[in-house]
Amino acid sequence: MRRNYTDERFQESYNVMTPVLSTDAYYKRLLDIATEGKEKLFASEPEGETRTELHTKAFKNLFGQYLDDNHTEIQQGEPATIVKGLQFLRRLLSPGGPYADLPLTGGYSCLDFDEIPRYAQLAHLVIKEPATFGHLRETVFKDLIHHQLQYPGRFQSMVKAMDKLSQIEPTLSIHEAIADMETNIHDNFRSYVTMAAFQEKGGLARLLERGADIPKTLQACLEIVEGTEANNKSFASMFRLTLDCIQHLEAKEGISLEDARASRSQLLRNALEVSGRQKNKDAKVWSPIIRELAGAVDSSLQPRHLLSYLHYLTLDEIDPSALKLIAEVDPKLFKKSLKRDYLEPVRFGVIHKAGFKHLFSENELLVMCGHQFAADLGL
């Protein structure tokens, strides 16, 4: 994945480097760019968030360019060259270095194979020297977990690179580090993508096997589920992991009845939000999810949520408290949500369940019934 370096000051400085530089000269030039950039920034920017933000951006730009660079000698990956790369990163990031104590914000969603050996150097230092590089642990560990779950081929390339580094500088193997990461998986889910992938590759059983903190994992799941943009398949996996955690804690009496209900209600609300805003209503995915949470209705549900609840459940499955909430909805909001989120062939069924036919004119209902009749005939 080629990086897009938009910082003109950084690119202007970097462009003076050419592939003919020796490895030592290459690293010296990178350090000079970092040092000179820091000096200029600190001279021009006062103390505060702006300077920290710009300094952090400069770090990510330079490190990203280092990952992306096709410098001939670096690509060879000989032990002597690898040692120089580790020394370079230590000078760059250790106390006294131009980027000491700065976070590597954002992380990397998909490292190219030719970037992995150099990223492995950073991961190696984070694992080997936590006292010095611990401030990078969260981002780096999330990247490792993300690649392990989403890109197993690239992760295996990372394993090989880190094994090679361990032969040069002994430290924990990446498998030992990953086991530690999974014990604290609540800190290492990068997004709903990682969370869904974790469910697909073991879920609750894997959490229990690793000795993970289930209450903290549940909290992380609920935070990720809230406001998610997940697709159907991902949300189904997220739902399963979250509900499995709730049910496990209930069985072990590790959660109060009040907290368990609040967690279920939050999960239901987000399932209804995601399912409700999709024009293509896939009942095979959403009906089972909403059915399992049908009794978790609370007053936080908005018109979109309530319409989705009605659409995916039969009348027998609908909780009476939902019908009460629906009766309290402003008719204008109901009609607006229905028009926004539901195609005409399915609107009448929702209106019928809600008992809201009186809000529509006879002509509007006939039009919707006509669409429904044509849909039933496959026309």
C-alpha angles and dihedrals in degrees: 000000000000113000123233108225107199099167102104094196091056094045092048090054094044096049092072089072118091133185090253092073116109117242091256092049091046093055092043090054092050091050091048090052091050094046096044091045092052092049093050093045095048090047094051103035125062122227113286147073095313093059092046091048093050092044091051091048090052090052093052091046093052095042090047090052089049090054092047100043119111095206104163101229094045090054091056092071097207116166093248091051091046090053089053090051091052090048090050093053091047091053090046098048109021122097107293092026121119093253102034115153095002118136122237095231124204099011126217121294097195122007117204116239092248091052095051099079091057094043087051088061090061092045089049092055093047091053096039099043109028093161090063103030101027092112087070095048098095096053095040095046091048089052091051094049090045093054093043091056101034105029109028093170092055090043090056088053087053090050091053092048093049092046088055090050091050090056089056097039112016116227140132114317116247089248090058090047092048090052088055090047092053091050084060096034090141087072095044107052101111097190143327088290092063092041093052092046090051090055091050090053102048111317117187093357089057091048091053092045091053094046092242122177101255098193091052091044090052090051091051090049092051091049092051094044091053108097094351123168092209123151123235098271095045094047091050089056093045090049092052095050093046096047092044089056091050093048092046091053091046091053091049092043087240094135133046120246089244094052092045091053092046090051092049091048091051091049091048093049092053093045089053092047095051095042093043097056094052116097091203101068107204106194093182089066104033107035094064091047095049092041091059090053099036093118095052095082115142139167093269091079114112128202093273090052094048093049091052090048090054095044097054100040134065119237090257091056097049116105111234090230088063091056089051091053090047091053088056095053117114103252091225091056091046093053092044093052092045092053093044099048107026132064116228097255092064102036097085093057091054092047091050093052092047093050090233101128089116090067092066132066120247090249092052090051092048091052091051092045089050091055090047092049091050091047091051089053092047093243 
